[in-house]
């Protein structure tokens, strides 16, 4: 399958052109040092801090010291999959020595231990340079907040990169880091991936451990990689996968590695094209530019030999299973902040709703298995679903960030109504770039599969990538830019 981003663009600069695997290979071969790579990464982050505003906190001194140690280990012949490669994590993730503010304001104490995902990431030799911006408790598909300001889209600084993993997506799309780990509770990896021209993988629930907690946001949220290529995302998913006894969901180990899945085409598949908006109680309509982009990808898949047919999953009132779990997650996080008076009023209201809905939380979990059985009937007739990731192209900064909860909810549902069902069901999905609008803004499409279906989705995404070569299209340089 396709090689990493930036192939053929080597002019001797460390300017963020290279992908995860290529950087790991160059470090292992001795053609660059981790110290100079991490220093260049930090320099790019600082140069765009007033424009993109991607990071909440940096580990500059620690990352440089770890890079020097990585160089010593590489010189001594030690080899690990990502030894010396800089990456980023999201501000909802525990890493020892750093606060976990999850987008909220206040003086948070540093975490005392790494969560299991971070432990696995560091065990690969990767160097975590910092934590990226996210809206308060990851509630919204935009990355704006009183605690850190607005994070912007490297394709056009007037526009949002989406959310809630917007800082992570913006950092990867701009070449500040070759990869980042986000989290997806209602599309929070896939939405910013769509709006920044990236691959975003939401794996099967439990594929990446939630330890030390049994699950995140009552099972809605999973960690997932954001990368420019499918193979880079597949490699990260391989390295981070694995469950512990504490995890509520522990899916079986796949028959082959995800990177291996990215290296061969899938068999001929029957792909269901789904354009209808799942019912969520508020109005939403598919933008013609997004529809055209998704239908174009359907035509590409048909030319590759797959059968593409229209189909609509029977979502019904699945949204009734989402809201109590989501609101209860916000209630839970609202108790973790050191300064509750600094919370957004919309957060306070959502936490209040979470308390009110707690009595029905158990019923929503009990209804999940019947919902999977009912909706999963669609996979009797198709192997994979192809759907829009968002209903609209990237919005302008501030466009979705309304004053009240009602206004905000109407805006975000109209923009992003397609991703949340797969969080309720716990099944895997992959955002792939679907092209640019006439205005030059990225849009995406999601490939959606049944339980344990990451391998076929990754294989199909990589086959598309071979034809589309989306990793060759990148936003311009941003250091001198000033947001409008």
Phi and psi in degrees as a GROMACS rama.xvg file:
@    title "Ramachandran Plot"
@    xaxis  label "Phi"
@    yaxis  label "Psi"
@TYPE xy
-68.0654  152.515  UNK-2
-81.6987  179.994  UNK-3
-76.5479  166.721  UNK-4
-62.2894  143.923  UNK-5
88.3501  5.51374  UNK-6
-59.9599  132.974  UNK-7
85.6339  0.740811  UNK-8
-109.073  18.8533  UNK-9
-77.4136  104.888  UNK-10
-114.711  19.8711  UNK-11
89.5824  -7.03589  UNK-12
-92.9781  148.881  UNK-13
-95.6424  76.2439  UNK-14
-111.017  24.9054  UNK-15
81.1955  13.0562  UNK-16
-78.3808  -23.5583  UNK-17
-89.5406  151.847  UNK-18
-90.5299  178.572  UNK-19
-59.3403  -51.404  UNK-20
-69.5246  -37.2082  UNK-21
-66.7504  -40.4199  UNK-22
-63.6329  -42.373  UNK-23
-60.6388  -40.4434  UNK-24
-66.2601  -40.6744  UNK-25
-67.3169  -38.5562  UNK-26
-65.1756  -43.5623  UNK-27
-64.7017  -33.2423  UNK-28
-80.4967  -10.7694  UNK-29
81.822  13.414  UNK-30
-83.8683  -6.60909  UNK-31
-153.97  162.12  UNK-32
-106.487  151.987  UNK-33
-65.0023  -35.2956  UNK-34
-60.0241  -46.7029  UNK-35
-72.9482  -31.2119  UNK-36
-67.5309  -47.6851  UNK-37
-67.5176  -39.3412  UNK-38
-61.3733  -41.7341  UNK-39
-66.1227  -38.1144  UNK-40
-61.1038  -48.1044  UNK-41
-64.0117  -35.8602  UNK-42
-64.6342  -41.1576  UNK-43
-65.8517  -39.0721  UNK-44
-63.0246  -45.8341  UNK-45
-64.3939  -38.4439  UNK-46
-66.36  -24.5734  UNK-47
-109.825  11.4599  UNK-48
-65.0483  -31.0328  UNK-49
-92.3656  -5.48175  UNK-50
-108.921  -64.7671  UNK-51
-75.3036  -42.6642  UNK-52
57.3426  62.1965  UNK-53
-92.932  -29.8464  UNK-54
-107.723  138.355  UNK-55
-83.4007  -41.4248  UNK-56
-146.512  139.35  UNK-57
-109.583  152  UNK-58
-112.242  54.8918  UNK-59
-58.9869  -55.1208  UNK-60
-64.3658  -44.6258  UNK-61
-64.7926  -40.8879  UNK-62
-65.5787  -40.6905  UNK-63
-65.9499  -39.4951  UNK-64
-65.0933  -40.8277  UNK-65
-66.4179  -33.9586  UNK-66
-65.7694  -41.7708  UNK-67
-62.9504  -39.6331  UNK-68
-66.2542  -38.5126  UNK-69
-61.6393  -40.0964  UNK-70
-62.8218  -40.1594  UNK-71
-63.7785  -40.8854  UNK-72
-67.6992  -40.3084  UNK-73
-64.2786  -42.7439  UNK-74
-62.6979  -29.944  UNK-75
-82.9278  -0.731543  UNK-76
96.4095  3.07599  UNK-77
-73.1245  141.967  UNK-78
-133.273  125.927  UNK-79
-131.14  159.322  UNK-80
-55.6538  -38.0107  UNK-81
-128.553  30.7013  UNK-82
-60.103  115.334  UNK-83
90.4539  0.524671  UNK-84
-89.7358  129.079  UNK-85
-78.3077  138.555  UNK-86
-141.908  173.939  UNK-87
-131.22  154.424  UNK-88
-123.833  167.108  UNK-89
-89.1692  157.896  UNK-90
-73.5851  9.50303  UNK-91
-103.572  9.3082  UNK-92
-115.774  127.979  UNK-93
-74.4133  125.056  UNK-94
-134.935  127.849  UNK-95
-53.6918  131.077  UNK-96
92.4811  -9.31039  UNK-97
-118.851  147.001  UNK-98
-71.6194  151.876  UNK-99
-114.269  88.0901  UNK-100
-89.6806  -20.3678  UNK-101
50.0526  45.1712  UNK-102
81.2573  -4.00886  UNK-103
-90.1267  157.386  UNK-104
-84.9192  157.447  UNK-105
127.739  169.876  UNK-106
-96.6299  90.0619  UNK-107
-83.6755  139.316  UNK-108
-71.5641  152.199  UNK-109
-68.1969  146.312  UNK-110
-65.5854  146.801  UNK-111
-91.5732  -19.1781  UNK-112
-142.034  154.457  UNK-113
-72.8463  142.209  UNK-114
-71.4833  168.103  UNK-115
-61.9883  -38.4675  UNK-116
-61.5337  -45.1605  UNK-117
-65.718  -39.2472  UNK-118
-58.3812  -44.5373  UNK-119
-66.3114  -39.8335  UNK-120
-62.9627  -44.5823  UNK-121
-68.0159  -29.6572  UNK-122
-66.8147  -19.6547  UNK-123
-77.9344  -9.26995  UNK-124
94.5109  -2.71594  UNK-125
-65.2364  150.525  UNK-126
-110.466  114.827  UNK-127
-83.4833  113.385  UNK-128
-85.3722  -17.202  UNK-129
168.813  -176.366  UNK-130
-116.31  134.489  UNK-131
-95.1271  157.809  UNK-132
-68.5033  148.024  UNK-133
-151.149  147.946  UNK-134
-66.4494  164.937  UNK-135
-55.23  115.958  UNK-136
58.2734  21.7095  UNK-137
63.8782  28.6433  UNK-138
-76.1906  -22.8802  UNK-139
-128.76  152.211  UNK-140
-84.5977  36.0191  UNK-141
-141.453  154.913  UNK-142
-116.011  82.6461  UNK-143
-142.769  144.736  UNK-144
-175.788  157.65  UNK-145
-63.543  -25.5621  UNK-146
-74.4681  -23.95  UNK-147
-144.109  -7.10038  UNK-148
94.6899  -145.186  UNK-149
-118.748  131.795  UNK-150
-91.2883  140.444  UNK-151
-117.948  163.506  UNK-152
-89.5022  124.811  UNK-153
-65.2012  -16.3813  UNK-154
-75.7666  -26.6778  UNK-155
-166.524  116.523  UNK-156
-67.2626  -12.518  UNK-157
-76.5919  -11.03  UNK-158
-113.651  158.384  UNK-159
-83.6377  147.008  UNK-160
-83.6836  -0.610924  UNK-161
90.5113  -167.783  UNK-162
-171.07  176.157  UNK-163
-88.3756  -7.56514  UNK-164
-87.5402  42.9643  UNK-165
-69.9106  -38.1247  UNK-166
-64.2325  -42.0051  UNK-167
-62.2438  -46.263  UNK-168
-65.4074  -44.152  UNK-169
-61.0433  -40.5127  UNK-170
-64.3326  -40.6749  UNK-171
-72.8998  -43.9466  UNK-172
-61.8062  -34.8297  UNK-173
-83.077  -3.9774  UNK-174
78.1609  18.9821  UNK-175
-72.6659  -35.7507  UNK-176
-137.66  153.899  UNK-177
-76.9888  -17.4013  UNK-178
-163.211  157.895  UNK-179
-147.082  158.136  UNK-180
-106.822  123.609  UNK-181
-108.869  -168.71  UNK-182
-138.761  149.483  UNK-183
-130.495  107.759  UNK-184
-111.917  -14.757  UNK-185
-156.82  21.1319  UNK-186
119.997  12.1592  UNK-187
-71.9586  -9.689  UNK-188
-96.8469  -45.5031  UNK-189
-69.0336  -39.7923  UNK-190
-63.9006  -53.1433  UNK-191
-65.7248  -28.8522  UNK-192
-62.7544  -42.3947  UNK-193
-62.4174  -41.4119  UNK-194
-86.7458  -0.53348  UNK-195
-126.983  9.80204  UNK-196
70.3605  46.627  UNK-197
-125.609  165.87  UNK-198
-88.7568  127.838  UNK-199
-130.281  121.288  UNK-200
-107.069  121.221  UNK-201
-100.994  105.767  UNK-202
-77.9049  173.695  UNK-203
-54.8516  139.989  UNK-204
-54.7864  129.677  UNK-205
91.028  -10.1947  UNK-206
-61.1876  -44.5856  UNK-207
-104.481  126.21  UNK-208
-59.768  143.055  UNK-209
-92.7426  -2.02563  UNK-210
-51.8261  139.526  UNK-211
-86.5579  -2.4818  UNK-212
-92.4641  158.144  UNK-213
-71.4616  -30.567  UNK-214
-167.047  164.173  UNK-215
-107.186  134.347  UNK-216
50.1175  50.35  UNK-217
54.6242  37.0931  UNK-218
86.5763  -0.632274  UNK-219
-76.1753  -31.3969  UNK-220
-105.487  136.94  UNK-221
-133.115  151.072  UNK-222
-71.0601  153.368  UNK-223
-161.199  148.676  UNK-224
-81.7977  148.149  UNK-225
-120.863  119.553  UNK-226
-145.54  170.459  UNK-227
-87.663  -19.9942  UNK-228
-127.949  156.515  UNK-229
-64.2704  -43.8676  UNK-230
-63.1632  -38.2398  UNK-231
-62.774  -42.7774  UNK-232
-64.9878  -39.8864  UNK-233
-64.0552  -41.8404  UNK-234
-60.3809  -47.5817  UNK-235
-59.8752  -41.538  UNK-236
-63.3611  -40.6927  UNK-237
-58.2583  -46.4906  UNK-238
-70.4104  -27.7881  UNK-239
-96.1346  -12.1674  UNK-240
-70.9488  149.76  UNK-241
138.105  137.299  UNK-242
-109.166  159.377  UNK-243
-119.888  162.742  UNK-244
-55.3415  -27.7501  UNK-245
-70.6826  -22.3981  UNK-246
-69.5037  132.339  UNK-247
-66.6589  -37.62  UNK-248
-112.264  131.336  UNK-249
-135.385  83.1206  UNK-250
-66.3954  153.223  UNK-251
-67.1074  156.373  UNK-252
-66.8064  135.398  UNK-253
-66.9462  160.479  UNK-254
-66.2944  -29.7185  UNK-255
-139.693  162.156  UNK-256
-66.1874  156.149  UNK-257
-68.6774  -33.1625  UNK-258
-64.1794  -39.6763  UNK-259
-62.5186  -38.0302  UNK-260
-60.8932  -34.9485  UNK-261
-73.941  -11.7998  UNK-262
-98.2664  -0.895085  UNK-263
-140.177  150.032  UNK-264
-73.1343  155.581  UNK-265
-76.5321  166.32  UNK-266
-67.3073  172.693  UNK-267
-60.3911  126.863  UNK-268
-114.874  156.61  UNK-269
-102.954  114.098  UNK-270
-110.422  126.442  UNK-271
-93.2276  121.997  UNK-272
-88.7387  117.425  UNK-273
-120.949  114.857  UNK-274
-113.948  -12.4185  UNK-275
-71.3187  138.836  UNK-276
-75.6817  126.58  UNK-277
-60.8854  142.753  UNK-278
-70.3834  129.28  UNK-279
-136.237  11.7959  UNK-280
86.9571  -3.39832  UNK-281
-134.738  157.386  UNK-282
-79.2031  144.567  UNK-283
-154.884  145.158  UNK-284
-137.095  144.803  UNK-285
-78.9355  122.673  UNK-286
-64.1018  138.279  UNK-287
-57.4081  -34.885  UNK-288
-67.7892  -37.4353  UNK-289
-71.0979  -42.7672  UNK-290
-57.09  -46.4139  UNK-291
-61.8583  -39.4874  UNK-292
-66.6761  -42.5167  UNK-293
-69.1596  -41.949  UNK-294
-65.6664  -33.1204  UNK-295
-63.8593  -42.1572  UNK-296
-63.5692  -35.5793  UNK-297
-60.7335  -39.5332  UNK-298
-66.3367  -38.6395  UNK-299
-62.0426  -45.0164  UNK-300
-62.643  -37.4101  UNK-301
-65.4416  -39.8982  UNK-302
-66.7047  -25.8109  UNK-303
-77.4599  -3.26716  UNK-304
106.235  2.1406  UNK-305
-87.2061  152.838  UNK-306
-87.9101  121.383  UNK-307
-113.639  122.258  UNK-308
-132.289  149.174  UNK-309
-72.0521  138.163  UNK-310
-158.654  149.311  UNK-311
-130.679  118.904  UNK-312
-61.2022  144.105  UNK-313
-82.3907  72.9383  UNK-314
-65.2142  -34.7593  UNK-315
56.5766  -132.198  UNK-316
-100.713  40.5258  UNK-317
-57.5748  -27.5788  UNK-318
-58.7761  -24.0665  UNK-319
-65.5719  -22.6635  UNK-320
-87.1701  -14.9926  UNK-321
-85.4358  -48.7639  UNK-322
-60.491  -47.7765  UNK-323
-61.2822  -38.0352  UNK-324
-68.5907  -41.0145  UNK-325
-66.3756  -48.8426  UNK-326
-64.268  -36.3121  UNK-327
-66.5121  -34.0925  UNK-328
-62.7351  -39.2854  UNK-329
-67.4599  -40.4179  UNK-330
-56.8088  -45.1685  UNK-331
-61.2354  -47.6807  UNK-332
-67.1763  -29.0023  UNK-333
-64.668  -20.6461  UNK-334
-85.8587  -5.71309  UNK-335
-97.3  -7.23268  UNK-336
-84.9807  143.687  UNK-337
-74.9381  -22.3083  UNK-338
-131.283  80.0305  UNK-339
-58.0684  -26.6272  UNK-340
-67.7385  -13.971  UNK-341
-90.2386  -4.06914  UNK-342
-66.7174  147.056  UNK-343
-58.2452  137.14  UNK-344
-55.3428  -31.8453  UNK-345
-67.0707  -35.3089  UNK-346
-64.935  -44.555  UNK-347
-58.7934  -43.6079  UNK-348
-65.0138  -41.1314  UNK-349
-66.187  -38.5013  UNK-350
-63.354  -37.8454  UNK-351
-63.9461  -41.7812  UNK-352
-62.8786  -37.7607  UNK-353
-61.4701  -40.4454  UNK-354
-64.8913  -39.8744  UNK-355
-67.2052  -31.8576  UNK-356
-90.5559  -4.67441  UNK-357
-54.2913  -37.448  UNK-358
-60.197  -23.7592  UNK-359
-100.487  4.01938  UNK-360
-60.0416  -43.802  UNK-361
-62.2892  -36.6929  UNK-362
-65.1502  -37.4963  UNK-363
-66.1914  -35.0883  UNK-364
-72.1182  -37.6687  UNK-365
-65.2519  -30.6555  UNK-366
-81.8655  -7.34106  UNK-367
-65.9146  -44.9458  UNK-368
-63.1159  -46.246  UNK-369
-60.3423  -35.8197  UNK-370
-64.7711  -41.2245  UNK-371
-62.128  -42.0391  UNK-372
-64.3427  -41.7079  UNK-373
-68.3723  -51.0603  UNK-374
-72.0578  -32.6502  UNK-375
-64.921  -10.7112  UNK-376
-58.6448  -23.3625  UNK-377
-61.561  -26.7389  UNK-378
-83.875  6.01479  UNK-379
-78.4311  -23.3933  UNK-380
-112.45  -20.1467  UNK-381
-133.921  159.257  UNK-382
-92.8824  -34.0866  UNK-383
-142.662  149.647  UNK-384
-106.294  141.474  UNK-385
-116.408  124.161  UNK-386
-144.719  161.509  UNK-387
-62.2086  148.08  UNK-388
-83.1955  -39.8055  UNK-389
-129.634  163.989  UNK-390
-86.6295  -17.8443  UNK-391
-136.934  162.036  UNK-392
-68.5587  174.704  UNK-393
-53.1311  134.653  UNK-394
-83.8663  161.931  UNK-395
-67.157  151.697  UNK-396
-54.7475  130.602  UNK-397
88.7344  -13.2891  UNK-398
-65.6979  -37.6421  UNK-399
-93.497  -12.5194  UNK-400
-88.1327  82.1424  UNK-401
-90.4059  173.343  UNK-402
-74.214  -42.7066  UNK-403
-108.841  164.194  UNK-404
-61.4136  -43.5348  UNK-405
-60.7144  -46.4129  UNK-406
-65.48  -41.2947  UNK-407
-65.1539  -44.7865  UNK-408
-62.2038  -41.2386  UNK-409
-60.7777  -42.1915  UNK-410
-67.8554  -43.2661  UNK-411
-74.9991  -33.4577  UNK-412
-67.3142  -39.3624  UNK-413
-63.0741  -32.9932  UNK-414
-86.4444  -36.8495  UNK-415
-135.313  67.7767  UNK-416
-95.8437  -0.0465438  UNK-417
-98.2255  -19.1684  UNK-418
-94.773  -31.8664  UNK-419
-59.5228  -32.1998  UNK-420
-56.1084  -36.3507  UNK-421
-71.3496  -19.5326  UNK-422
-75.3398  -38.5822  UNK-423
-62.8741  -43.3254  UNK-424
-77.2971  -23.4743  UNK-425
80.3926  15.5838  UNK-426
-94.4744  163.687  UNK-427
-83.7489  151.774  UNK-428
-153.376  151.597  UNK-429
-131.465  123.439  UNK-430
-80.9694  135.768  UNK-431
-124.142  144.458  UNK-432
-60.5986  135.529  UNK-433
-110.412  3.62401  UNK-434
118.706  -172.029  UNK-435
-116.225  146.467  UNK-436
-72.6582  168.14  UNK-437
-54.9945  -24.5841  UNK-438
-85.1183  1.34976  UNK-439
82.897  20.8754  UNK-440
-102.617  138.022  UNK-441
-72.8813  148.306  UNK-442
-134.939  161.483  UNK-443
-134.907  169.256  UNK-444
-131.36  150.145  UNK-445
-112.841  137.343  UNK-446
-97.1679  125.592  UNK-447
-124.415  134.084  UNK-448
-130.745  175.441  UNK-449
-79.1759  -177.605  UNK-450
-54.1463  133.359  UNK-451
71.7777  15.7362  UNK-452
-93.2321  19.2827  UNK-453
-59.3099  -41.3241  UNK-454
-57.2069  -54.7534  UNK-455
-60.8831  -37.1904  UNK-456
-63.0864  -44.1075  UNK-457
-65.4846  -41.5067  UNK-458
-61.7932  -43.0748  UNK-459
-67.9062  -40.938  UNK-460
-62.5735  -40.3331  UNK-461
-67.0011  -35.9116  UNK-462
-63.2384  -42.1968  UNK-463
-61.8498  -42.5984  UNK-464
-61.1615  -35.837  UNK-465
-59.3916  -34.8746  UNK-466
-85.4897  -44.9061  UNK-467
-77.5785  -33.0632  UNK-468
49.5256  45.7561  UNK-469
-64.3202  -23.0193  UNK-470
-68.9284  -11.1287  UNK-471
-83.3537  -11.3931  UNK-472
-101.463  123.724  UNK-473
-138.571  151.211  UNK-474
-68.9101  162.118  UNK-475
-73.4755  175.92  UNK-476
-71.9068  147.495  UNK-477
-123.853  -4.41326  UNK-478
-58.9546  -35.5548  UNK-479
-92.1436  -1.416  UNK-480
-77.7577  153.364  UNK-481
-131.76  126.081  UNK-482
-64.1707  148.501  UNK-483
